[in-house]
Amino acid sequence: MSELHKFLFEGLPVRGMLVRLEQSWHELLSRRSAGKEFPPEVRELLGQMSAASTLMQANIKFKGSLLLQMAGDGPLKLAVAEVQPDLSFRATATLVGAVVPGSDLTALINPHGQGRCAITLDPQDRLPGQQPYQGIVPLRSDEGQPLTDIASALEHYMLKSEQLETRLVLAANDSVAAGLLIQRIPLQGEGNLEGLGLSEAEQIERLDAFNRISMLAATLKPEELLGLAPQEVLRRLFWQEQVRVFEPQQPRFACSCSRQRVSRMIQGLGEQEATEVVAEQGAVEVGCEFCGATYRFDAVDVAALFTATPGAAQHETPQ
């Protein structure tokens, strides 16, 4: 199953989540038609992004979509993962060049230092004219060194944009996409822990808890994250800690494309341009890069788009 487990460290200002995508990840990959599969390096990156964005969406409890984007000047122009509040997710990538086997994040997206990481939060109840929130950071450290993997890029993003100390461990192959997130919880009044009635030893323990637990998390190997059940991962890493694990949630693959949305896009092109496409090609065909669905509009469909009332149903279904 695909599962996401939230957990807390009793008495410590540290929380965590572990996600394991199996069937949902298989389904996403299976939507690529034969001959259009992504290279292994891109599949691994998309798997890590899918796991990471699922963790982040579950962490913020945001009523809207979370969009994680990696863009730059390499052969992988853009990689996108999107997660909804119910943890349904989708992901895709745009390639503009050949991928060299063994390429890391720098070679794929950031060979000339122009790569960036962006997270967009788009509320479901966004008002007309209201813009989604977006945070963008370059794919380099404060010292100017390139960030060579998704985990370090997102840790950098969380620290710079959200002021949250975060440790991420991510891994993906063609069978599983998985991730572990450890995050420090800001404490109310933590600037004066003595005023909270804590002993000196308790103050030191609270201040050091995140560093200690994140170091334990960093020992997790990719093969362990991919091969072990979530409960076993937590037991091996944190067997000396008091960990409270909550009921798991079930992420799933789902695409938000629809014939209605494609209809609006064609209407945005204008009647003349849409009619010219039909005259040249016999129909307007639009394929979804996320799920592989194809929407076909023949001459009758296109004419109906510009004469029917908004939202009128069309007779075609996705192919």
Rosetta silent file (secondary structure, phi, psi, omega in degrees, C-alpha in Angstrom):
SEQUENCE: MSELHKFLFEGLPVRGMLVRLEQSWHELLSRRSAGKEFPPEVRELLGQMSAASTLMQANIKFKGSLLLQMAGDGPLKLAVAEVQPDLSFRATATLVGAVVPGSDLTALINPHGQGRCAITLDPQDRLPGQQPYQGIVPLRSDEGQPLTDIASALEHYMLKSEQLETRLVLAANDSVAAGLLIQRIPLQGEGNLEGLGLSEAEQIERLDAFNRISMLAATLKPEELLGLAPQEVLRRLFWQEQVRVFEPQQPRFACSCSRQRVSRMIQGLGEQEATEVVAEQGAVEVGCEFCGATYRFDAVDVAALFTATPGAAQHETPQ
SCORE:     score description
SCORE:     0.000 S_00000001
   1 L     0.000  160.268  170.666    0.000    0.000    0.000 S_00000001
   2 L   -94.208  124.951 -174.854    0.902    3.661   -0.266 S_00000001
   3 E  -139.278  150.514  170.865    0.990    5.123    3.235 S_00000001
   4 E  -126.479  126.034 -177.840    1.996    8.266    5.085 S_00000001
   5 E  -114.450  124.702  171.690    2.749    8.023    8.814 S_00000001
   6 E   -96.378  147.464  178.695    2.953   11.054   11.116 S_00000001
   7 E  -152.682  157.536  178.549    4.751   10.747   14.420 S_00000001
   8 E  -126.334  151.906  173.162    5.905   12.785   17.413 S_00000001
   9 E   -98.391  112.782 -174.125    8.780   12.389   19.853 S_00000001
  10 L   -56.151  126.455  175.872    7.203   12.457   23.293 S_00000001
  11 L    79.438    2.040 -178.236    8.350   15.408   25.375 S_00000001
  12 L  -123.566  148.285 -179.001   10.544   16.829   22.604 S_00000001
  13 L   -82.913   55.464 -177.354    9.914   19.686   20.128 S_00000001
  14 E  -139.126  134.754  176.240   10.401   17.422   17.119 S_00000001
  15 E  -126.436  165.897 -179.730    7.898   15.901   14.703 S_00000001
  16 E  -154.231  165.644  175.212    8.250   13.610   11.748 S_00000001
  17 E  -147.247  148.058  176.411    6.564   11.925    8.825 S_00000001
  18 E  -133.935  126.744  179.908    7.386    8.951    6.682 S_00000001
  19 E  -120.331  142.791  177.450    5.777    8.304    3.302 S_00000001
  20 E  -136.119  112.930 -179.227    5.974    5.212    1.128 S_00000001
  21 E  -102.947  118.860  179.003    4.406    5.320   -2.339 S_00000001
  22 L  -118.113  -83.345 -178.361    3.943    1.950   -4.028 S_00000001
  23 H   -56.968  -41.389 -178.834    0.764    1.324   -6.065 S_00000001
  24 H   -63.206  -37.961  178.400    0.256    5.039   -6.573 S_00000001
  25 H   -71.023  -39.215  175.560    3.812    5.433   -7.870 S_00000001
  26 H   -58.554  -44.457 -177.529    3.409    2.417  -10.165 S_00000001
  27 H   -63.854  -41.526  178.932    0.265    3.949  -11.617 S_00000001
  28 H   -59.382  -47.177 -178.915    1.955    7.283  -12.279 S_00000001
  29 H   -66.216  -34.640 -177.186    4.810    5.619  -14.151 S_00000001
  30 H   -68.784  -16.392 -179.447    2.445    3.347  -16.088 S_00000001
  31 L   -73.933  -14.201  176.342    0.697    6.364  -17.605 S_00000001
  32 L   -78.905  124.627 -178.146    3.703    7.027  -19.824 S_00000001
  33 L   -71.386  159.887 -179.026    3.109    5.328  -23.174 S_00000001
  34 L   -56.791  132.625 -179.279    5.691    3.004  -24.711 S_00000001
  35 L    89.996   -9.705 -179.992    8.600    4.948  -26.153 S_00000001
  36 L  -118.002   17.567  179.410    7.854    8.009  -24.021 S_00000001
  37 L   -67.615  147.132  175.637    9.184    6.758  -20.704 S_00000001
  38 L   -73.700  151.041  173.653   11.414    9.123  -18.771 S_00000001
  39 L   -60.639  156.981 -177.812   15.096    8.175  -18.342 S_00000001
  40 H   -54.701  -38.278 -179.121   15.912    6.423  -15.037 S_00000001
  41 H   -64.375  -36.289  179.405   17.534    9.571  -13.608 S_00000001
  42 H   -74.983  -39.048  176.733   14.376   11.591  -14.272 S_00000001
  43 H   -60.563  -42.400  179.087   12.115    8.871  -12.862 S_00000001
  44 H   -62.698  -44.912 -179.883   14.188    8.833   -9.671 S_00000001
  45 H   -62.925  -44.111  179.009   14.016   12.622   -9.355 S_00000001
  46 H   -64.686  -35.528  176.993   10.237   12.666   -9.939 S_00000001
  47 H   -64.521  -43.572  177.951    9.795    9.909   -7.369 S_00000001
  48 H   -65.015  -39.996  178.000   11.728   11.870   -4.777 S_00000001
  49 H   -65.541  -37.918  178.393    9.751   15.019   -5.619 S_00000001
  50 H   -64.202  -44.460  178.435    6.458   13.112   -5.313 S_00000001
  51 H   -64.958  -44.725 -177.308    7.440   11.785   -1.897 S_00000001
  52 H   -65.355  -43.897 -178.845    8.747   15.169   -0.722 S_00000001
  53 H   -68.237  -32.132  174.993    5.724   17.164   -1.885 S_00000001
  54 H   -65.339  -42.069  176.541    3.382   14.642   -0.236 S_00000001
  55 H   -61.104  -44.375 -177.522    5.280   15.084    3.023 S_00000001
  56 H   -67.968  -40.560  178.543    5.110   18.868    2.774 S_00000001
  57 H   -62.785  -44.600  179.558    1.390   18.936    1.959 S_00000001
  58 H   -65.748  -28.588 -176.496    0.627   16.671    4.923 S_00000001
  59 H   -74.579  -36.941 -174.658    2.855   18.797    7.139 S_00000001
  60 H   -94.985  -13.583  179.563    1.173   22.163    6.504 S_00000001
  61 L    53.028   52.123 -174.947   -2.460   20.959    6.304 S_00000001
  62 L   -92.003  133.105  179.088   -3.147   23.438    3.515 S_00000001
  63 L   -87.519   77.166 -177.692   -6.617   23.671    1.939 S_00000001
  64 E   166.011 -178.079 -177.888   -5.427   23.866   -1.616 S_00000001
  65 E   -88.114  144.427  172.755   -2.836   22.414   -3.951 S_00000001
  66 E  -109.720  126.034 -176.835    0.891   22.353   -3.240 S_00000001
  67 E  -118.257  118.419  176.586    3.072   22.555   -6.333 S_00000001
  68 E  -104.218  125.648 -178.421    6.781   21.704   -6.167 S_00000001
  69 E  -128.074  138.031  170.119    8.830   22.768   -9.190 S_00000001
  70 E  -120.617  121.627 -176.432   12.467   22.341  -10.120 S_00000001
  71 E  -136.776  151.410  179.825   13.498   24.382  -13.164 S_00000001
  72 L  -175.021 -151.912 -171.013   16.777   25.345  -14.757 S_00000001
  73 L  -117.286   22.165  179.212   19.089   25.346  -17.742 S_00000001
  74 L  -100.947 -169.311  178.912   19.928   21.666  -18.120 S_00000001
  75 L   -64.117  -24.910  173.248   18.430   18.870  -20.252 S_00000001
  76 E   -96.414   99.425 -175.394   15.600   18.641  -17.728 S_00000001
  77 E   -69.672  -39.772 -175.175   13.940   22.020  -18.199 S_00000001
  78 E  -152.987  135.609  171.580   11.168   21.533  -15.654 S_00000001
  79 E  -127.130  134.623 -172.968   10.056   18.895  -13.135 S_00000001
  80 E  -134.184  136.186  169.502    6.718   19.278  -11.357 S_00000001
  81 E  -131.608  134.083 -177.453    4.941   17.438   -8.540 S_00000001
  82 E  -128.389  135.267 -178.586    1.497   18.533   -7.342 S_00000001
  83 E  -131.638  134.673  178.540   -0.374   17.309   -4.246 S_00000001
  84 L   -93.547  167.846 -178.320   -3.953   18.037   -3.178 S_00000001
  85 L   -57.501  -28.801  179.113   -5.229   18.260    0.438 S_00000001
  86 L   -85.228   10.172  179.481   -6.440   14.637    0.281 S_00000001
  87 L    69.586   18.780  167.506   -2.865   13.603   -0.661 S_00000001
  88 E   -75.908  138.756 -173.197   -3.752   12.753   -4.246 S_00000001
  89 E  -139.007  162.535  174.249   -0.695   13.596   -6.339 S_00000001
  90 E  -151.480  161.443 -178.114    0.653   13.763   -9.867 S_00000001
  91 E  -157.490  150.501  176.367    4.045   14.563  -11.416 S_00000001
  92 E  -158.422  174.188 -178.407    5.656   15.130  -14.796 S_00000001
  93 E  -146.239  155.840  176.639    8.772   16.556  -16.424 S_00000001
  94 E  -119.879  118.815  179.796    9.794   18.445  -19.561 S_00000001
  95 E  -102.574  138.906  177.822   13.011   17.369  -21.298 S_00000001
  96 L  -124.883    6.072  179.749   14.852   19.550  -23.818 S_00000001
  97 L  -163.236  175.066 -179.035   18.012   17.499  -24.219 S_00000001
  98 L   -75.854  140.119  178.907   19.637   14.119  -23.737 S_00000001
  99 L   -96.224  124.070  178.465   20.196   12.945  -20.167 S_00000001
 100 L   -76.260  130.025  178.882   23.654   11.559  -19.447 S_00000001
 101 L   -52.775  136.729  179.864   23.453    8.312  -17.430 S_00000001
 102 L    85.160    6.760 -177.722   24.214    8.893  -13.772 S_00000001
 103 L   -64.280  137.572  173.935   23.288   12.600  -13.852 S_00000001
 104 L   -96.260 -171.194 -177.541   22.574   14.215  -10.490 S_00000001
 105 H   -59.278  -39.117 -179.816   20.392   17.263   -9.811 S_00000001
 106 H   -62.826  -48.151 -178.728   23.135   19.645  -10.933 S_00000001
 107 H   -67.222  -33.256 -178.075   23.666   17.917  -14.267 S_00000001
 108 H   -74.941  -43.888 -168.491   19.936   17.560  -14.895 S_00000001
 109 H  -122.989  -24.480 -166.071   18.723   21.045  -13.984 S_00000001
 110 L  -130.217   39.586 -175.714   21.548   23.290  -12.825 S_00000001
 111 L   -65.766  -27.128 -177.988   24.697   22.889  -14.964 S_00000001
 112 L  -115.041   18.040  174.006   25.176   26.648  -15.379 S_00000001
 113 L    78.845   14.141 -179.071   23.878   27.799  -12.002 S_00000001
 114 L  -100.401    4.594 -177.246   20.448   28.936  -13.170 S_00000001
 115 L   -71.071  151.413  179.876   18.424   26.225  -11.393 S_00000001
 116 E  -149.095  155.309  176.796   15.775   27.130   -8.856 S_00000001
 117 E  -115.680  130.756 -179.618   13.290   25.456   -6.552 S_00000001
 118 E  -130.850  139.313  173.003    9.784   26.865   -6.211 S_00000001
 119 E  -122.635  125.156 -179.065    6.870   25.901   -3.994 S_00000001
 120 E  -116.050  131.502  175.572    3.448   27.296   -4.837 S_00000001
 121 E  -111.665  115.102 -176.438    0.418   27.140   -2.532 S_00000001
 122 E  -113.723  104.354 -176.223   -2.828   27.670   -4.432 S_00000001
 123 E   -64.006  144.966  176.836   -5.893   27.929   -2.128 S_00000001
 124 L   -65.142  -33.270 -177.406   -9.081   26.153   -3.173 S_00000001
 125 L  -101.607   34.010 -179.188  -11.117   29.227   -2.215 S_00000001
 126 L   -61.781  132.312 -178.641   -8.857   31.762   -3.950 S_00000001
 127 L   -79.288  155.736  176.331  -10.699   34.990   -4.685 S_00000001
 128 L   -55.215  129.408 -179.538  -10.732   36.588   -8.175 S_00000001
 129 L    87.778  -14.638  178.887   -7.493   38.469   -8.642 S_00000001
 130 L   -76.283  132.706 -179.047   -5.845   36.798   -5.651 S_00000001
 131 L   -94.183  143.171  174.184   -2.441   35.347   -6.465 S_00000001
 132 L   -62.211  155.691  174.239   -1.190   32.024   -5.107 S_00000001
 133 E   -79.953  135.547  177.386    1.661   32.170   -2.596 S_00000001
 134 E  -139.189  132.966  173.738    5.010   31.227   -4.114 S_00000001
 135 E  -117.115  135.543 -176.225    8.461   30.898   -2.588 S_00000001
 136 E  -131.364  133.441  173.719   11.560   30.534   -4.782 S_00000001
 137 E  -133.343  147.608  175.943   15.164   29.779   -3.838 S_00000001
 138 E   -71.126  157.332  179.241   18.196   29.129   -6.083 S_00000001
 139 L   -85.962   58.097  175.100   19.692   25.647   -6.193 S_00000001
 140 E  -151.050  154.627 -178.991   22.804   26.708   -4.341 S_00000001
 141 L   -77.073  174.974  176.602   23.855   27.037   -0.712 S_00000001
 142 L   -62.109  -25.202  179.141   24.535   30.283    1.113 S_00000001
 143 L   -86.375    0.554  177.749   28.212   29.722    0.279 S_00000001
 144 L    89.080    4.991  179.420   27.372   29.525   -3.427 S_00000001
 145 L   -82.697  140.210  179.137   27.877   25.769   -3.768 S_00000001
 146 E   -65.458  142.764  175.413   25.386   23.867   -5.970 S_00000001
 147 L   -89.864  119.351 -166.615   22.843   21.677   -4.175 S_00000001
 148 L   -95.951    0.462  178.354   23.213   18.264   -5.769 S_00000001
 149 L  -147.950  161.818 -176.566   20.067   16.472   -4.551 S_00000001
 150 H   -62.515  -41.902 -176.887   16.385   17.159   -3.894 S_00000001
 151 H   -59.134  -50.177 -179.066   16.627   16.647   -0.125 S_00000001
 152 H   -65.854  -33.698  177.775   19.329   19.295    0.405 S_00000001
 153 H   -64.605  -41.502 -178.714   17.505   21.697   -1.937 S_00000001
 154 H   -76.625  -33.680  173.353   14.280   21.399    0.064 S_00000001
 155 H   -60.331  -42.524  177.593   16.065   21.602    3.423 S_00000001
 156 H   -63.311  -42.401  179.542   17.605   24.854    2.169 S_00000001
 157 H   -61.602  -48.148 -176.778   14.201   26.071    0.996 S_00000001
 158 H   -62.412  -36.939 -179.155   12.508   25.334    4.344 S_00000001
 159 H   -72.830  -41.548 -176.761   15.236   27.117    6.292 S_00000001
 160 H   -78.907  -38.090 -174.576   15.357   30.201    4.062 S_00000001
 161 H   -92.649  -34.940 -174.365   11.653   30.580    3.288 S_00000001
 162 H  -114.268   -4.487 -178.098    9.945   29.144    6.369 S_00000001
 163 L    54.741   39.505  179.491   12.698   29.434    9.028 S_00000001
 164 L  -120.036  123.394  176.288   12.140   25.778    9.912 S_00000001
 165 L   -72.654  124.759 -172.654   15.004   23.396   10.581 S_00000001
 166 E  -138.320  142.272  171.764   14.248   20.286    8.543 S_00000001
 167 E  -121.229  127.300 -179.968   15.961   17.004    7.720 S_00000001
 168 E  -122.308  137.844  170.338   14.834   15.083    4.649 S_00000001
 169 E  -125.627  122.970 -175.405   15.844   11.646    3.420 S_00000001
 170 E  -128.953  148.130  176.554   14.458   10.729   -0.013 S_00000001
 171 E  -157.989  150.835  178.642   14.810    7.727   -2.308 S_00000001
 172 E  -158.041  145.366  167.623   13.030    6.335   -5.350 S_00000001
 173 L  -139.809 -164.398 -177.280   13.274    3.566   -7.915 S_00000001
 174 L   -76.577   -6.538 -179.316   10.753    2.090  -10.341 S_00000001
 175 L  -105.613  -36.510 -172.601    8.990    0.217   -7.526 S_00000001
 176 L  -141.337  143.100  167.411    8.867    2.633   -4.601 S_00000001
 177 E  -123.346  126.604 -172.169    9.138    6.360   -3.895 S_00000001
 178 E  -143.140  158.775  179.275    9.712    7.133   -0.228 S_00000001
 179 E  -158.511  149.443  175.424   10.724    9.904    2.118 S_00000001
 180 E  -123.169  129.945  177.865   11.402   10.701    5.765 S_00000001
 181 E  -121.019  129.602  173.161   10.933   14.206    7.181 S_00000001
 182 E  -121.654  132.129 -175.559   12.146   15.359   10.595 S_00000001
 183 E  -139.825  140.369  176.477   11.324   18.906   11.655 S_00000001
 184 E   -78.358  133.059  177.984   11.965   21.071   14.685 S_00000001
 185 L   -94.252  118.278  177.249    8.785   22.462   16.284 S_00000001
 186 L   -60.583  134.477 -178.403    9.196   26.103   17.378 S_00000001
 187 L   -99.292  135.918  174.572    8.416   26.385   21.079 S_00000001
 188 L   -66.174  124.945 -179.643    6.393   29.193   22.556 S_00000001
 189 L    75.202   19.306 -176.144    8.703   31.134   24.854 S_00000001
 190 H   -68.982  -15.078  175.161   11.729   29.076   23.838 S_00000001
 191 H   -68.564  -15.679  179.197   13.902   32.178   24.117 S_00000001
 192 H  -136.636   68.678 -176.785   13.430   31.850   27.868 S_00000001
 193 H   -63.517  -28.694  178.721   13.285   28.119   28.572 S_00000001
 194 H   -62.939  -33.607  179.324   14.149   28.720   32.205 S_00000001
 195 H   -70.564  -13.897  177.274   10.881   30.659   32.487 S_00000001
 196 H   -83.491    0.705  179.214    9.023   27.540   31.360 S_00000001
 197 L    81.683   20.345 -178.955   10.002   25.822   34.601 S_00000001
 198 L   -91.146  145.116  174.451   12.463   23.435   32.949 S_00000001
 199 L   -71.190  167.270  179.816   15.582   22.173   34.666 S_00000001
 200 H   -60.608  -40.720  179.455   18.958   22.893   33.102 S_00000001
 201 H   -64.627  -39.394  178.901   19.182   19.318   31.817 S_00000001
 202 H   -68.260  -36.904  177.502   15.694   19.572   30.280 S_00000001
 203 H   -62.721  -45.365 -179.988   16.581   22.867   28.630 S_00000001
 204 H   -63.336  -42.169 -179.198   19.699   21.353   27.058 S_00000001
 205 H   -62.148  -42.992 -179.241   17.767   18.278   25.919 S_00000001
 206 H   -65.675  -42.312 -178.893   15.071   20.375   24.220 S_00000001
 207 H   -68.002  -30.601 -175.743   17.561   22.614   22.463 S_00000001
 208 H   -95.702   -7.691 -172.067   19.625   19.637   21.258 S_00000001
 209 H   -58.758  -46.450 -177.522   16.744   17.282   20.409 S_00000001
 210 H   -63.177  -45.265 -179.408   16.420   18.196   16.740 S_00000001
 211 H   -59.343  -43.253 -178.487   20.151   17.949   16.061 S_00000001
 212 H   -65.640  -45.947 -176.935   20.351   14.547   17.733 S_00000001
 213 H   -72.205  -35.998  178.558   17.287   13.098   15.989 S_00000001
 214 H   -67.806  -31.996  175.520   18.185   14.533   12.594 S_00000001
 215 H   -66.558  -37.756  175.306   21.616   12.913   12.865 S_00000001
 216 H   -63.711  -43.326  179.949   19.897    9.571   13.487 S_00000001
 217 H   -61.379  -36.646 -177.883   17.665   10.168   10.450 S_00000001
 218 H   -66.733  -16.091  178.229   20.715   10.922    8.298 S_00000001
 219 L   -79.840   -8.959 -178.538   22.020    7.396    8.930 S_00000001
 220 L   -68.984  124.587 -179.036   19.060    5.944    6.998 S_00000001
 221 L   -87.975  149.730  179.732   20.294    4.346    3.785 S_00000001
 222 H   -54.316  -40.637 -178.093   18.296    4.556    0.524 S_00000001
 223 H   -67.609  -28.378  176.025   17.952    0.779    0.343 S_00000001
 224 H   -73.126  -43.993  179.403   16.496    0.728    3.869 S_00000001
 225 H   -61.806  -37.134 -178.305   14.022    3.487    3.106 S_00000001
 226 H   -82.762  -29.725 -171.012   12.915    1.695   -0.064 S_00000001
 227 H  -100.867  -17.772 -175.910   12.968   -1.862    1.234 S_00000001
 228 L  -103.006  151.266  174.476   11.661   -1.738    4.789 S_00000001
 229 L   -66.599  150.775 -178.785    8.132   -1.201    6.099 S_00000001
 230 H   -52.829  -42.780 -179.370    7.600    2.226    7.739 S_00000001
 231 H   -61.649  -36.924 -179.682    7.257    0.702   11.222 S_00000001
 232 H   -70.906  -38.206  177.080   10.570   -1.107   10.814 S_00000001
 233 H   -59.692  -47.764 -178.585   12.318    2.069    9.626 S_00000001
 234 H   -65.378  -38.842 -179.653   11.127    3.982   12.698 S_00000001
 235 H   -65.033  -43.407 -178.174   12.051    1.138   15.049 S_00000001
 236 H   -67.549  -38.283 -176.708   15.585    0.839   13.675 S_00000001
 237 H   -77.150  -44.902 -166.450   16.250    4.583   13.725 S_00000001
 238 L  -121.331   38.745 -175.910   14.573    5.677   16.937 S_00000001
 239 L   -66.488  -18.921  179.025   14.474    2.601   19.173 S_00000001
 240 L   -92.976   -4.435 -177.208   15.779    4.641   22.110 S_00000001
 241 L  -101.515  158.416  171.420   13.134    7.370   21.714 S_00000001
 242 L   -92.747  104.078 -174.587    9.508    7.487   22.801 S_00000001
 243 E  -110.606  126.834  176.076    7.751    7.815   19.462 S_00000001
 244 E  -103.871  116.014 -176.885    3.985    8.261   19.134 S_00000001
 245 E  -104.071  134.578 -178.346    2.789    7.191   15.668 S_00000001
 246 L   -95.118  169.418  179.315   -0.614    8.232   14.351 S_00000001
 247 L   -58.929  136.177 -176.473   -3.024    6.397   12.057 S_00000001
 248 L   -71.172  153.642  171.256   -1.636    6.289    8.508 S_00000001
 249 E  -105.856  159.469 -175.527   -3.048    8.251    5.596 S_00000001
 250 L  -115.150   96.236  172.224   -3.276    6.865    2.051 S_00000001
 251 L   -64.661  154.462  179.078   -1.725    8.974   -0.723 S_00000001
 252 E  -150.217  155.236  173.912   -2.922    8.121   -4.223 S_00000001
 253 E   -80.057  134.634  174.704   -2.254    9.062   -7.809 S_00000001
 254 L  -158.895  144.214  179.248   -4.936   11.266   -9.352 S_00000001
 255 L  -114.019  141.361 -178.283   -4.989   13.817  -12.141 S_00000001
 256 L   -94.927    7.861  177.399   -7.094   16.963  -12.148 S_00000001
 257 L   -68.415  156.115  178.704   -7.296   17.254  -15.930 S_00000001
 258 L  -159.695  161.311  177.515  -10.775   17.155  -17.471 S_00000001
 259 H   -64.068  -35.296  179.772  -12.533   17.724  -20.760 S_00000001
 260 H   -63.043  -42.205  179.239  -14.118   20.843  -19.320 S_00000001
 261 H   -66.645  -38.637  177.348  -10.723   22.375  -18.532 S_00000001
 262 H   -67.012  -36.415  177.327   -9.431   21.555  -22.007 S_00000001
 263 H   -59.026  -44.351  179.394  -12.586   23.095  -23.468 S_00000001
 264 H   -64.265  -35.712  178.135  -11.838   26.355  -21.679 S_00000001
 265 H   -64.523  -42.866  179.303   -8.274   26.263  -22.984 S_00000001
 266 H   -65.874  -39.822  176.114   -9.504   25.860  -26.574 S_00000001
 267 H   -61.125  -33.279  178.141  -11.975   28.678  -26.076 S_00000001
 268 H   -67.821  -26.445  176.680   -9.057   30.793  -24.916 S_00000001
 269 H   -67.664  -30.425 -176.207   -7.334   30.181  -28.250 S_00000001
 270 L   100.988  150.647 -175.197  -10.246   31.774  -30.069 S_00000001
 271 H   -64.070  -39.648 -176.738  -12.653   30.378  -32.640 S_00000001
 272 H   -64.243  -47.975 -178.353  -10.553   31.244  -35.682 S_00000001
 273 H   -65.952  -41.686  179.414   -7.388   29.525  -34.494 S_00000001
 274 H   -62.953  -40.946  179.477   -9.270   26.451  -33.232 S_00000001
 275 H   -65.998  -36.948  178.694  -11.138   26.151  -36.538 S_00000001
 276 H   -65.702  -38.209  177.729   -7.880   26.428  -38.496 S_00000001
 277 H   -63.307  -42.934  178.615   -6.372   23.561  -36.479 S_00000001
 278 H   -62.085  -41.601 -179.650   -9.402   21.385  -37.265 S_00000001
 279 H   -63.214  -36.239 -177.147   -9.107   22.265  -40.982 S_00000001
 280 H   -82.660  -37.949 -170.512   -5.410   21.297  -41.017 S_00000001
 281 H  -115.761   -5.984  179.491   -5.445   18.242  -38.744 S_00000001
 282 L    89.318  -19.803  179.612   -9.057   17.058  -38.746 S_00000001
 283 L  -170.583  162.517  170.643   -9.457   17.679  -34.990 S_00000001
 284 E   -97.384  120.142  178.448   -7.931   19.415  -31.992 S_00000001
 285 E  -118.010  129.135 -179.366   -6.167   16.857  -29.813 S_00000001
 286 E  -125.689  124.274  178.652   -4.764   17.747  -26.402 S_00000001
 287 E  -104.523  141.056  177.449   -2.787   15.265  -24.320 S_00000001
 288 L   -86.192  123.880 -179.610   -2.276   15.541  -20.568 S_00000001
 289 L   -71.386  -18.620 -177.813    1.407   15.343  -19.643 S_00000001
 290 L   -84.279  -44.734 -172.383    0.528   14.126  -16.139 S_00000001
 291 L  -119.471   -6.638  177.991   -1.756   11.164  -16.795 S_00000001
 292 L    85.012   -1.660  178.614   -1.562   10.504  -20.530 S_00000001
 293 L   -65.153  143.126  177.615   -5.267   11.155  -21.222 S_00000001
 294 E  -117.639  130.178  179.441   -6.030   12.486  -24.701 S_00000001
 295 E  -112.088  124.140 -175.808   -8.954   14.804  -25.373 S_00000001
 296 E  -115.088  129.850  178.873  -10.172   15.012  -28.988 S_00000001
 297 E  -122.300  112.237  177.806  -12.404   17.751  -30.358 S_00000001
 298 L   -85.239 -173.318 -175.598  -13.695   17.317  -33.917 S_00000001
 299 H   -59.969  -38.565  179.883  -15.305   20.033  -36.032 S_00000001
 300 H   -66.750  -42.065  179.313  -18.702   19.556  -34.351 S_00000001
 301 H   -62.403  -45.671 -177.807  -17.165   19.770  -30.867 S_00000001
 302 H   -64.467  -42.030  178.405  -15.191   22.923  -31.688 S_00000001
 303 H   -61.439  -38.266 -178.780  -18.224   24.617  -33.204 S_00000001
 304 H   -66.697  -32.095 -179.473  -20.217   23.750  -30.079 S_00000001
 305 H   -61.315  -30.104 -175.156  -17.578   25.340  -27.844 S_00000001
 306 L  -104.648    7.445  176.406  -18.232   28.724  -29.398 S_00000001
 307 L  -126.572  -28.135 -177.714  -22.006   28.445  -29.610 S_00000001
 308 L   -76.876  161.999  175.312  -23.074   26.440  -26.543 S_00000001
 309 L   -70.111  150.460 -179.510  -23.615   27.939  -23.119 S_00000001
 310 L   -54.961  135.250  177.832  -20.600   27.739  -20.761 S_00000001
 311 L    86.960    0.129 -179.600  -20.231   24.335  -19.163 S_00000001
 312 L   -63.779  142.038 -175.488  -22.377   22.532  -21.729 S_00000001
 313 L   -73.972  145.661  175.830  -21.470   18.852  -21.928 S_00000001
 314 L  -106.502  159.565 -171.911  -19.611   17.507  -24.978 S_00000001
 315 L   -87.281  -10.547 -179.434  -20.142   14.079  -26.450 S_00000001
 316 L   -86.959  156.317  173.252  -16.486   12.908  -26.443 S_00000001
 317 L  -124.365  160.406  178.945  -14.733   11.249  -23.521 S_00000001
 318 L   -55.314  141.038  178.174  -10.990   10.986  -22.824 S_00000001
 319 L   -95.397    0.000    0.000   -9.246    8.416  -24.990 S_00000001
